[in-house]
């Protein structure tokens, strides 16, 4: 009669397998959190995204909208920004060094 081996969760191969699955899950979660869908080849950003990227408060961002410093879209009470508009704004404000 053959001896049967019972595989338990303490088995080295089983624990290694679950560690790999955990890493895959962590990577998948990180990708989905940072994913921004594209619409007409354009990425749209929220207040949170823009304020974090520019290292400014949401109040300062509101002031930029009010004074016309930053273009935006108001859609159903939600404010969105085209990523390309933010990049253009930064490029326009860029001050080159004097040589």
Secondary structure, 3 states (H helix, E strand, C coil): CCCCCCCCCCCHHHHHHHHHHHHHHHHHHHHHHHCCCEECCEEEECHHHHHHHHCCCHHHHHHHHHCCCCCCEEECCEEEEEHHHHHHHHHHHCCCCCC
